[in-house]
Amino acid sequence: MLHTNMRYLTKERAYAAIHHDGPRALLSFDAMEHASSSDMEDCSDSHMPASIRSVLSEILLRS
């Protein structure tokens, strides 16, 4: 997840949720979606691509 094509804020939020909640963090990924504008420099935007969600789901549900 460190080198994925996601905004830093999204990576930080996902990491914190996984660290705190383990597999239950999957439930919070939808709530992380936030888009205030189309400006790629907007640091408040958060988006996790479906492919990343799928990979994280597979990994977290194995344990």
C-alpha positions in Angstrom: 0.0 0.0 0.0 3.0 2.3 0.5 3.6 2.7 -3.2 0.0 2.7 -4.5 -1.4 5.4 -6.6 -3.5 7.1 -3.9 -3.4 10.3 -2.1 -1.3 10.4 1.0 -4.3 11.3 3.2 -6.1 8.2 2.0 -3.1 6.0 2.8 -2.8 7.4 6.3 -6.5 7.0 7.0 -6.5 3.4 5.7 -3.4 2.5 7.7 -4.8 4.0 10.9 -8.1 2.1 10.4 -6.4 -1.2 9.7 -4.0 -0.7 12.6 -6.9 0.1 15.0 -9.7 -2.2 13.7 -8.1 -4.9 11.7 -10.5 -6.6 9.2 -13.3 -4.4 10.5 -11.6 -1.5 8.9 -13.0 -2.6 5.6 -16.4 -1.2 6.7 -14.9 2.3 7.0 -13.3 2.5 3.5 -16.4 3.9 1.9 -16.5 6.7 4.5 -13.0 7.8 3.5 -14.3 9.0 0.1 -14.2 12.7 -0.2 -13.8 14.9 -3.2 -14.0 18.7 -2.8 -12.7 19.6 -6.2 -10.9 18.3 -9.3 -7.7 20.0 -8.1 -5.1 17.2 -7.7 -3.2 19.4 -5.1 -6.3 19.6 -2.8 -5.0 17.8 0.3 -8.5 17.2 1.8 -9.5 14.8 -1.0 -9.4 11.1 -0.3 -10.1 8.3 -2.7 -9.3 4.6 -2.6 -9.5 2.8 -6.0 -11.6 -0.4 -6.1 -8.6 -2.5 -7.0 -6.9 -1.4 -3.8 -10.0 -2.1 -1.7 -10.2 -5.6 -3.3 -6.6 -6.4 -2.5 -6.9 -5.1 1.1 -10.1 -7.1 1.5 -8.4 -10.3 0.4 -5.4 -9.7 2.7 -7.4 -8.7 5.8 -10.0 -11.5 5.5 -7.3 -14.2 5.2 -6.1 -13.5 8.8 
